Every structure is written in structure tokens, then in C-alpha cells.
């Protein structure tokens, strides 16, 4: 595929649980810098690919021409979504049942943070 439009690039994205993420722009591998991506397309416009990259610089597959936007990763919405999904009753029960509570000041706060960290990590 070729194009004369300066904002359109050849894009290849392949992501599935069994393999590493592949993100190529005009044949250049940029996957190591990508934290997230979004592909959108409306009926009357071509596809747009937004790459959210690591500060300072997973199945589906998409290959074709798209307008590419590169933006710093902003995962606040992910954190807010995670916290919104927490059942406070389950959190309360889990924290109060932790074996690492030590009776020292701040133990409950430390317990809440540790429990949320474990849940976020899938433990």
C-alpha cells in the first residue's frame, strides 16, 4: 500500500495472549514504547490509530492505512475504573483478615493499599 497523504502511515498491530504485541508504523517496530492503543473508524472516515506511549518517548489484529496519533499514556481512567469496581465490603473483610496487620499506627491504611495492590496484580 502506498499513499501520498503525509498524515497516513502503514500500520500493523497484532495482539493476542499467546504472543508478544506487535506494533509497526511504516515497518518500524514501536511496540516496546506502546502502553495502549485505540483503533477507531466512522462510516465516513478512514481508520485512526492512537498510540499511548510510555512517558519520555493486548486478541486482535489490524493491518492497513490509518491516520496515526501518538500521545503520552494516561491510565487514570483505568485506575478509577478499578477502584469503582472494588466492593467495599469485600475490601473491608480482606483487610481485616490480613496476617500482616501489626497494631502499629497506619496499619489499616497500609493493609488497604497492600490489598488493592494484590488485587490489581491479580493475586
Residue pairs with C-beta under 8 A, 6 or more apart in sequence:
1 10
1 64
1 65
3 65
7 67
7 68
8 46
8 65
8 66
8 67
9 25
9 26
9 65
9 66
9 67
9 68
10 24
10 25
10 26
10 27
10 64
10 65
11 24
11 25
11 49
11 62
11 63
11 64
11 65
11 66
11 68
12 22
12 23
12 24
12 62
12 63
13 21
13 22
13 23
13 24
13 37
13 39
13 49
13 60
13 61
13 62
13 63
14 21
14 22
14 61
14 63
15 21
15 22
15 58
15 59
15 60
15 61
16 58
16 59
16 60
16 61
17 58
17 59
20 31
21 31
21 34
21 58
22 29
22 31
23 29
23 30
23 31
23 34
23 37
23 51
24 30
24 31
25 51
25 68
30 51
30 53
33 51
33 53
33 54
33 57
34 51
34 52
34 53
34 54
35 52
35 53
35 54
35 73
35 75
36 51
36 52
36 73
36 75
37 49
37 50
37 51
37 52
38 49
38 50
38 52
39 47
39 48
39 49
39 50
39 62
39 66
40 47
40 48
40 50
41 47
41 48
46 65
46 66
46 67
47 62
47 64
47 65
47 66
47 67
48 66
48 67
48 68
48 69
49 62
49 66
49 67
49 68
49 69
50 68
50 69
50 70
50 71
51 68
51 69
51 70
51 71
52 71
52 72
52 73
52 74
53 70
53 71
53 72
53 73
54 73
55 72
55 73
82 120
83 116
86 116
86 119
91 112
91 115
91 116
94 115
95 101
95 108
95 111
95 112
95 115
96 111
98 111
98 114
98 115
100 111
100 114
101 107
101 108
101 111
